[in-house]
Amino acid sequence: MSKSFQRSIFGVSVLLLLLTVWGSLRSNVRADQKDGAYPEMEVYSEVLNKIQNDYVVDPNMNNVTVGALHGLLESLDSDSSYLTPVEYKLYKQHLSEGTAQVGLNVSKRYGYATVVSVVKGSPADKEGIEDGDLIEAIGNQSTRELSLAMIRLLLEGPAGTNVTISVVRPRKPEPDKITMTRSNVTVPAVSDQLYENASILYLKPNALTKDRVNEIESKLKGLGKGENKETKKVLLDLRDVAVGDEAQGIRLANFFLQSGTIASLSGQKYPSETFTAEKSKFLTAVPLVVLVNHGTSGPGELVAAAILGNKRGDVVGDRTFGEGSVQKTMELPDGSALILSVAKYAAPDGKKIQDEAVQPNVVVASNDDDQDDTQPAAQKAPHADDQLDKGLAVLKQKAA
């Protein structure tokens, strides 16, 4: 079987299954839409019939169907997944039990699992894995053939067990095989530091969970008081912040806004919602700079987009990852399931964050892009932080 013909079979199957699943999920579709779908379904059905009857061998239609369904969901976005009955059973068991991990936040890009960010101090961090690295395989399973839900499931497991991944790094031809021991990874507390004679408060949350945003709130309330009486400006570092809750991202953005739209959320059948800033009780117009990079995702992007969209401060760094949707799990009669994106978050200007990401108004490339990836992590020399330096320089020019 030639590769081109294999791809043709796959493509036809995807289109047929797309129309079939689309029709079953949308039983209330308008009559004129149904009339347009049925002729195409007949064409694809006839093509599949020819393949089954006339192809050189009898194709395994179950494998074709499963592969097509995986491709169908991933053609929508990286967060949508199809789970076979066996996969869905494992997925539900995984959710109920809770497991250890290696500290990797992943999505799918270019067909493979992609590292969005790495938790500081985690097994993955100690192995030198960085955002942007591609995970070609987990064990002997190619991530190209796995849904995002199954990729995340395979990376996790009982504490003390090992997982081996094949990592493709920029400018390195062969993947590295890395074995890590799963552990109960804890997201570090918010780190803070004072710069420029204590006039600038630097805050680095590693996640935007409720506890971490509470920590930030506590630190912000101390501005201009007591031993922090000289602190008049804020540098919020959201680089590699991908873990957390979108509601907490909206809450954090509200700390710096007195009015305006923070974000909106909408979908085809999802109730539209606009999140509007409420007057802050403790922080108003202090000069603000937000740092972002390719590892800034989800709740971190909501904050950056809100600050930029309301012209509340400057956003410095690289284009963010592009993540911001709501998923719904739909169980199918045969025991399989769809994890389907049903709504997306939008920035104040209406652009969908998952589609457009957040582009800083002050672009500064990460120094990590200049690192030699052929060297082991332990041998890499410390390097300058141009994004941090630029953020501090922008703040220095702002009047307190």
Secondary structure as GFF3:
##gff-version 3
##sequence-region A 1 400
A	DSSP	alpha_helix	3	25	.	.	.	ID=ss1
A	DSSP	alpha_helix	31	54	.	.	.	ID=ss2
A	DSSP	alpha_helix	61	74	.	.	.	ID=ss3
A	DSSP	beta_strand	81	83	.	.	.	ID=ss4
A	DSSP	alpha_helix	85	97	.	.	.	ID=ss5
A	DSSP	beta_strand	104	109	.	.	.	ID=ss6
A	DSSP	beta_strand	112	118	.	.	.	ID=ss7
A	DSSP	alpha_helix	123	126	.	.	.	ID=ss8
A	DSSP	beta_strand	134	138	.	.	.	ID=ss9
A	DSSP	beta_strand	141	142	.	.	.	ID=ss10
A	DSSP	three_ten_helix	143	145	.	.	.	ID=ss11
A	DSSP	alpha_helix	148	155	.	.	.	ID=ss12
A	DSSP	beta_strand	162	168	.	.	.	ID=ss13
A	DSSP	beta_strand	176	181	.	.	.	ID=ss14
A	DSSP	beta_strand	191	195	.	.	.	ID=ss15
A	DSSP	beta_strand	200	204	.	.	.	ID=ss16
A	DSSP	alpha_helix	210	221	.	.	.	ID=ss17
A	DSSP	three_ten_helix	226	228	.	.	.	ID=ss18
A	DSSP	beta_strand	233	237	.	.	.	ID=ss19
A	DSSP	alpha_helix	246	255	.	.	.	ID=ss20
A	DSSP	beta_strand	261	266	.	.	.	ID=ss21
A	DSSP	beta_strand	273	276	.	.	.	ID=ss22
A	DSSP	beta_strand	288	292	.	.	.	ID=ss23
A	DSSP	alpha_helix	299	309	.	.	.	ID=ss24
A	DSSP	beta_strand	314	317	.	.	.	ID=ss25
A	DSSP	beta_strand	325	331	.	.	.	ID=ss26
A	DSSP	beta_strand	337	346	.	.	.	ID=ss27
A	DSSP	alpha_helix	353	356	.	.	.	ID=ss28
A	DSSP	beta_strand	362	363	.	.	.	ID=ss29
A	DSSP	three_ten_helix	367	370	.	.	.	ID=ss30
A	DSSP	three_ten_helix	377	379	.	.	.	ID=ss31
A	DSSP	alpha_helix	386	396	.	.	.	ID=ss32
###
